[in-house]
Amino acid sequence: MHLMQAQKGLGYEPVLCSIRDLDTAENPLEIKARRNDLVVRSLPMRRGYSLNGAIALNQIAFDESTDIVHSHGYKSDILLGSVPTARQRLPFIRTLHGWTSTSWRSRIWFYEWLDIIFLRRAEAIVKVTRECFRRIRYLALKGKKVFCVENGICELELDANVMANEDRSFRRFFEDAFVIGTIGRLSHEKGIEFLIQSMIDLKTCNNNLKLVVLGDGEDKAKLTSMIYKEALDDKILLAGYRNNATDYLPFFDLFVLPSLTEGLPITILEAMQAERPIVATRVGGIPEVLGNGRYGVLVEPGNSKALADAVLDVRRNPNMACERAKEARKLALTRYSSDRMAKEYQRVYEYVLGETN
């Protein structure tokens, strides 16, 4: 959505085509997009692959007089890539934000390999970090143009009164504590279990540390069990999903991203803009964004002891952490701005349209 907002400033007329389950009402992305005066077309589909859905997606783009289709996920890649050539009316490009599967046994892993196969139909491929994703080497990219366009975000307008709408128990959790916060799905690849384990390691070191997790997902029951088993329910709060999760960043004393796999996560850029000290894992484009440790503390993924040590380092050296956070904010507002991103994508579009016309 940050990209679409910036594109409007360049004179584009972007249309968001949102693919959602048949039994799902308007999702948060659609709601937020409409609030920002963006054009939204919803495409309800059953789960899994649907040739009719693939053709419908292509038809929506055609009906909207679209010049180019820009895909940002494996499902739309597969749908667009599988449309019969005779029905594929428009050129499309694909941005690789990173694959999320960490096990070849998972269904997502299978979909990601289908993604790789169907990427061959794209006119151009965009990666969001200079260092290519590990599995991109398997792509059949002969004759394909690969660009690098780093993610960017609009300047944040944070709601300072967000806590006023929360209940007393939620607000009390933040009182008189050093609050560690994270935002993300409760799923294995996000590494939340290692962050919780780090709190178990830290419980004897500093009773003033608390962890707030904003997000929901399939691992909620497992993580809840971990918390209660260690009697840490007064120190760790699984607060659930928030549409406006970014607004809570100023209330975190430290932002931690413990992911096992990432591309270039938007949450890191948001935490940088919000001037929060950051601890994150050394995966995907995160080391590059954090200047290999200049703008935040980096640890190896899946290592709860390293996470605990990094949290203590920030806690014990607040001045250094604040200096890193200030420099990170400056970087986020320049190198990782949505305006810069939109202009770079404009060059990609011009290349593709020049090649296909």
KARA-V937577 format. One record per pair of residues at least 6 apart in sequence whose C-alpha atoms are under 8 Angstrom apart, sorted by sequence separation. I is the first residue (numbers start at 1). J is the second residue. D is the distance in whole Angstrom. If there is no record, write none. Layout:
((I J D) (I J D))
This chain:
((7 13 7) (8 14 7) (33 39 8) (34 40 7) (71 77 6) (103 109 7) (104 110 7) (119 125 8) (184 190 7) (186 192 7) (203 209 8) (227 233 6) (249 255 8) (271 277 8) (272 278 8) (280 286 7) (281 287 8) (287 293 7) (290 296 6) (292 298 7) (300 306 7) (314 320 8) (334 340 8) (7 14 7) (20 27 8) (33 40 7) (101 108 6) (102 109 8) (271 278 7) (299 306 6) (314 321 6) (45 53 6) (61 69 7) (80 88 8) (100 108 8) (101 109 5) (163 171 7) (299 307 7) (227 236 7) (4 14 6) (30 40 7) (43 53 8) (101 112 8) (257 268 8) (287 298 7) (299 310 8) (18 30 7) (30 42 8) (80 92 8) (199 211 8) (298 310 8) (43 56 8) (99 112 7) (297 310 7) (43 57 7) (224 238 8) (255 271 7) (280 296 7) (282 298 6) (77 94 7) (278 295 8) (279 296 6) (280 297 6) (281 298 5) (282 299 6) (283 300 8) (130 148 6) (268 286 8) (278 296 5) (279 297 5) (280 298 5) (281 299 5) (282 300 5) (283 301 7) (41 60 8) (120 139 8) (125 144 7) (127 146 7) (129 148 6) (277 296 7) (278 297 6) (279 298 6) (280 299 6) (281 300 5) (282 301 6) (24 44 8) (119 139 8) (120 140 6) (124 144 6) (125 145 6) (126 146 6) (127 147 6) (128 148 6) (129 149 7) (130 150 8) (263 283 8) (264 284 7) (279 299 8) (281 301 5) (69 90 7) (71 92 7) (73 94 8) (120 141 7) (123 144 7) (124 145 5) (125 146 5) (126 147 5) (127 148 5) (128 149 5) (129 150 6) (246 267 8) (255 276 6) (257 278 8) (258 279 8) (259 280 8) (260 281 7) (262 283 6) (263 284 5) (264 285 5) (265 286 8) (16 38 7) (18 40 7) (20 42 7) (22 44 5) (57 79 8) (58 80 7) (68 90 6) (69 91 6) (70 92 6) (71 93 6) (72 94 6) (73 95 8) (116 138 8) (117 139 7) (123 145 7) (124 146 6) (125 147 6) (126 148 5) (127 149 6) (128 150 4) (249 271 7) (254 276 6) (255 277 6) (256 278 6) (257 279 6) (258 280 6) (259 281 6) (261 283 6) (262 284 5) (263 285 6) (264 286 6) (15 38 7) (16 39 6) (17 40 6) (18 41 6) (19 42 6) (20 43 6) (21 44 5) (22 45 5) (57 80 7) (67 90 7) (68 91 5) (69 92 4) (70 93 5) (71 94 5) (72 95 5) (73 96 8) (116 139 6) (117 140 8) (124 147 8) (126 149 6) (127 150 8) (128 151 6) (213 236 8) (215 238 8) (253 276 7) (254 277 5) (255 278 5) (256 279 5) (257 280 5) (258 281 5) (260 283 7) (261 284 6) (262 285 7) (263 286 8) (14 38 7) (15 39 5) (16 40 5) (17 41 5) (18 42 5) (19 43 5) (20 44 5) (21 45 5) (22 46 6) (55 79 8) (66 90 8) (67 91 8) (68 92 6) (69 93 6) (70 94 6) (71 95 6) (72 96 7) (73 97 8) (211 235 6) (212 236 6) (213 237 6) (214 238 7) (215 239 7) (216 240 5) (246 270 7) (250 274 6) (252 276 7) (253 277 7) (254 278 6) (255 279 6) (256 280 6) (257 281 7) (259 283 8) (262 286 8) (14 39 7) (15 40 6) (16 41 6) (17 42 6) (18 43 6) (19 44 6) (20 45 6) (21 46 6) (54 79 4) (58 83 8) (68 93 8) (70 95 8) (72 97 7) (94 119 7) (210 235 5) (211 236 5) (212 237 5) (213 238 5) (214 239 5) (215 240 5) (216 241 5) (249 274 7) (250 275 8) (254 279 8) (264 289 8) (296 321 8) (15 41 7) (17 43 7) (19 45 7) (21 47 6) (53 79 7) (54 80 6) (209 235 7) (210 236 6) (211 237 6) (212 238 6) (213 239 6) (214 240 5) (215 241 4) (250 276 7) (62 89 7) (196 223 8) (212 239 7) (213 240 7) (214 241 6) (215 242 7) (249 276 7) (51 79 7) (54 82 7) (55 83 6) (62 90 7) (94 122 7) (214 242 7) (279 307 8) (296 324 6) (50 79 8) (54 83 6) (58 87 8) (61 90 8) (93 122 5) (96 125 7) (180 209 7) (184 213 8) (186 215 6) (295 324 5) (296 325 7) (49 79 7) (58 88 7) (92 122 6) (93 123 6) (94 124 7) (95 125 6) (96 126 6) (97 127 7) (178 208 6) (179 209 6) (180 210 6) (181 211 6) (182 212 7) (183 213 6) (184 214 6) (185 215 5) (186 216 5) (187 217 6) (193 223 6) (196 226 8) (200 230 7) (294 324 7) (295 325 6) (5 36 8) (51 82 8) (58 89 7) (91 122 7) (92 123 6) (93 124 5) (94 125 5) (95 126 5) (96 127 5) (97 128 6) (177 208 5) (178 209 5) (179 210 5) (180 211 5) (181 212 5) (182 213 5) (183 214 5) (184 215 5) (185 216 5) (186 217 4) (187 218 6) (188 219 7) (192 223 8) (196 227 7) (214 245 7) (279 310 7) (1 33 7) (51 83 7) (55 87 7) (58 90 8) (91 123 6) (92 124 7) (93 125 6) (94 126 6) (95 127 6) (96 128 7) (176 208 8) (177 209 6) (178 210 6) (179 211 6) (180 212 6) (181 213 6) (182 214 6) (183 215 6) (184 216 8) (185 217 5) (186 218 6) (187 219 5) (200 232 8) (279 311 7) (295 327 7) (296 328 8) (5 38 8) (93 126 8) (95 128 7) (177 210 6) (179 212 7) (181 214 8) (186 219 5) (295 328 5) (4 38 8) (186 220 6) (98 133 7) (75 111 8) (78 114 7) (82 118 7) (174 210 8) (74 111 7) (78 115 6) (81 118 5) (277 314 8) (74 112 6) (77 115 6) (81 119 7) (290 328 7) (81 120 8) (17 57 8) (75 115 8) (78 118 6) (81 121 5) (196 236 8) (74 115 5) (77 118 7) (78 119 8) (81 122 7) (260 301 5) (77 119 7) (259 301 7) (260 302 6) (17 60 8) (258 301 7) (258 302 8) (277 321 6) (277 322 6) (276 322 8) (275 322 8) (277 324 7) (278 325 7) (277 325 5) (15 64 8) (258 307 8) (276 325 6) (275 325 5) (275 326 6) (272 325 7) (275 328 7) (275 329 5) (273 328 7) (274 329 7) (272 328 5) (273 329 5) (272 329 5) (273 330 8) (273 332 6) (254 314 8) (272 332 6) (273 333 7) (183 245 7) (195 258 6) (269 332 6) (194 258 7) (192 258 6) (190 257 8) (191 258 5) (192 259 7) (269 336 7) (181 249 8) (190 258 6) (191 259 5) (190 259 4) (191 260 6) (189 259 6) (190 260 6) (181 252 5) (189 260 5) (190 261 7) (179 251 8) (180 252 6) (181 253 8) (188 260 8) (189 261 6) (179 252 5) (180 253 6) (181 254 6) (182 255 6) (178 252 8) (179 253 5) (180 254 5) (181 255 5) (182 256 5) (183 257 8) (178 253 6) (179 254 7) (180 255 6) (181 256 6) (182 257 6) (178 254 8) (180 256 7) (174 251 8) (183 267 7) (162 247 7) (163 248 8) (162 248 7) (102 189 6) (160 247 7) (101 189 7) (158 246 7) (159 247 6) (100 189 6) (158 247 5) (201 304 8) (201 305 7) (198 304 5) (202 308 6) (197 304 6) (198 305 6) (201 308 7) (194 302 6) (194 303 7) (195 304 6) (198 307 6) (199 308 7) (191 301 8) (194 304 5) (198 308 5) (191 302 7) (195 307 7) (151 264 7) (153 266 8) (194 307 8) (150 264 8) (152 266 8) (156 270 8) (151 266 7) (153 269 7) (152 269 8) (153 270 8) (156 273 7) (155 273 8) (156 274 8) (133 263 8) (129 263 7) (128 263 7) (129 264 7) (128 264 6) (6 154 8) (3 152 8) (2 152 7) (3 153 7) (2 153 5) (133 284 7) (2 154 6) (131 284 8) (131 285 7) (129 284 8) (130 285 8) (129 285 5) (128 285 8) (102 260 8) (102 261 7) (129 288 8) (101 261 8) (100 261 6) (99 261 7) (100 262 7) (98 261 8) (99 262 7) (98 262 6) (99 263 8) (97 262 8) (98 263 4) (97 263 5) (98 264 8) (96 263 8) (97 264 7) (155 333 7) (152 332 8) (155 337 7) (152 335 8) (153 336 6) (154 337 6) (152 336 4) (153 337 5) (154 338 5) (151 336 6) (152 337 4) (153 338 4) (154 339 8) (98 284 8) (150 336 7) (151 337 8) (152 338 4) (151 338 8) (152 339 8) (152 340 7) (152 341 6) (151 341 6) (150 341 7) (149 341 7) (149 344 6) (149 345 7) (147 348 7) (28 243 6) (124 348 8) (124 352 7) (123 352 7) (91 352 8) (91 353 8) (91 356 7) (68 349 7) (68 353 8) (6 338 6) (7 339 8) (6 339 5) (3 338 6) (7 342 6) (2 338 6) (3 339 8) (6 342 6) (3 341 7) (3 342 6))
